[in-house]
Amino acid sequence: MEKETVKTERLLSKIDILKSWMLWVGTCELSNSFERLQSLSFASCLAPILKKLYKDDAKLSEALKRHLTFFNTEGIWGSLIHGIVIAMEEEKAKGEEVSDEMITGLKTGFMGPLAGIGDTVDWGTIRPIVIGLFLPLASAGSWIAGLGPFVVVSLISTTISYYLWHMGYRIGRKSILQVLKDGRINQFITAASVLGMFMMGVLSSQYVKLSLKPSIMVNGEKTTIQSYIDQILPGLLPIIAVFVIYYLIKKRKVKYTMILLGVLVFSLVGALIGLF
């Protein structure tokens, strides 16, 4: 009974885990290099943990070298790896059969998949949605639009990182498999993508403006061509413009810079000849 108690005893406190997480959040993108990318930040945030686990200098040196190998993942969702590695290092320090290869293999095997999830959720979903929410404030000239997205996105990202870090430590090696297999990530990405499409539609209708200026004579009265188009379908030209740009991006793989330049030139020429 005593032996089992020793095995399940935690060597690290909640403060130790919190300090390690704060070090990672503050330094994960500061030490990037072509040779090892985030390895220095990884070893730095684990250094206080390793010093507490390994009192012997030789074992501490081995542990630090173990985490100075190449490492690169998305800083927020990659936090799950750190929590698991801390749990594995704790088990290793207590004498459990956790090899160096097992720890390194876990880091190498999951830093890619988690980077893909993080880039999709953080950069491809959360940030565009939050920025879209603040666009009306930006068009109204409010200074909050310049600061708001940064604050909101930072709070969301920090919360996700904190949760994943502690979940990884709490559950251990099974946590990554649980997150990848239970389908919650795919459900979240799908729901966020649907919300993002709704928002893009709303923003397109509100902020994409396109109307024709030429007029014609009908029954002795001068009227614009745009008025007839509005009778058929209000907002027809803006939605055509949106779908043309979508087609160029999605189907023709045209670069964003070329599309922006094309829209600028098309607008200027149209205004000069009196079309818009």
Protein Blocks (a to p, Z undefined) as FASTA:
>chain_A
ZZmmmmmpcfbdfklmmmmmmmmmmmmmmmgcfklommmmmmmmmmmmmmmmmmbfklmm
mmmmmmmcccdddfklmmmmmmmmmmmmmmmmnopacdfklmmmmmmmmmmmmmmmmmmm
mmmmmmmmmmmmmmmmmmnopaklmmmmmmmmmmmmmmmmmmmmmmmmmnommlmmmmmm
nommmmmmmmmmmmmmmmmmmmmmmmmccddfbdcdeehiacdfklmmmmmoghklmmmm
mmmmmmmmmmnopafklmmmmmmmmmmmmmmnomZZ
